[in-house]
Amino acid sequence: MKKEKTTRSRGGFGSKIGFVLAAAGSAVGLGNIWRFPYLAAKYGGGIFLLVYIIFAVTFGFALMLTEIAIGRRTGKSVIGAYRSADKRFAPLGWLAAAIPALILPYYCVIGGWVLKYMTAFFTGNGAHMAENTTDSAGNEISRFAEFISGFGQPAVFFLIYVLIGSAAVVLGVEKGIEKVSKILMPVLLILIIGIGGYTLTLKGAGEGLKYYLLPNFSGFTAGMFLKTIAAAVGQLFYSMSIAMGIMVTYGSYMRKEDSIEGSVRQIEIFDTAVAFLAGLIIVPSVFIFSGGDKDSIKVGPGLMFDTLPKVFDSMPGGQFIGAAFFVLVALAALTSSISLMETVTAVVIEKFGLSRAKSCGVVIVFTIIIGMLSVLGYSKWSDFTIFDMQILDFFDFATNNLMMPVLAFMTCIMIGYAVKTKYVEEEVMYGEKQFRSKKLYEVMIKYICPVCMIMILITPFVTKI
Ligand code: PHE
């Protein structure tokens, strides 16, 4: 097909690099930093890295390509996009809108925590955050536990974070999101390379590095291998921002003359490279700090807000490295929350016919109200749990472990068996000479991806990763 310039009434990305960096900005997030290194450390180092890369270029590639193609072909927000693709699958559009709407508030709450730590390290209080303290009952707790249990500070940092994040969305796709991504993503890359390089010069880093990179087969059974696959697939799924409606939305803003296949390859390399580099910072530094105890490489908030401040505190130049590190995390989180907010805002613009600024206002108010529930869930309402989970963890579980795999599974069924893969392939071929991975794509979307999705759905009920 011939290349044509597109005229898009909704506005969109002005360049390919702008699109790739914005999508990479969405993909690179907290997951890359606080989950990937932990999984690599837990599942045999090099073995996990290899499995992850293989799935990234096959499974992750197919799912991301599908979403971007649906978005660009329909040129609509998620609700309109799924309806246009196939009326019978219209409910998926609502699911794809509900997921980012539920993730955005709690993601911003965590973003607020990052801002707090960034501020602390910048004002020379990093060492303070690394100390333990005692609660009112006299038990020893981390500063982090103390911080989230007090309502005021987390609430204020959450509000600031929401306002900063929404600025790019209010300004629009080209003037806001694209511009911001073009500046922040290169800065992020420089920071992560710089900090990674520094940690590798620390005494004892070599041992940690070996642990991270070399395949470790000791105690590696067939069952363990299956678990490694499940962990890699689950991580990829989250890391590439799949099944959150984001890639459909960003795809709808992509120029017709740019290559979808080439862009997906670039996004995937960016995302995987950042995850890998985050591991270069975290695995060796925690390894040195703990005197080689691998079990001290934790996952999630415990790693980021408790272990790492202690690690930085023990490092020469740690205040400075800690400050740079939390800027890095803030950038990673910010571009991800921008993509969530844009996805929800696009729905409000389309469904209610409001202006961008007003729609964004609606999304901000919603985010603040729902996000406050998560803030309260860790502080004033900490006795309240849903299925034994705090409110924030419950939102996280419901979206990540239930809604997202269901959406991705049904999207595979829609493309593989209802509208057929041609629907995506035609869009990928638009203006291109060839679709290199077409055969791979078909096998993935029809058979492998649906099976992987079922695996992700049942894993948390069978085992704890
Ligand atoms: N891909 C992000 C990460 O790795 C996850 C994410 C993206 C979460 C966008 C929310 C919104 O952390």
Residues whose N, C-alpha, C, O or C-beta is under 5 A from the ligand:
A	BS01	LIG	S26 A27 V28 G29 L30 G31 N32 Y238 S239 M240 S241 S336 L340
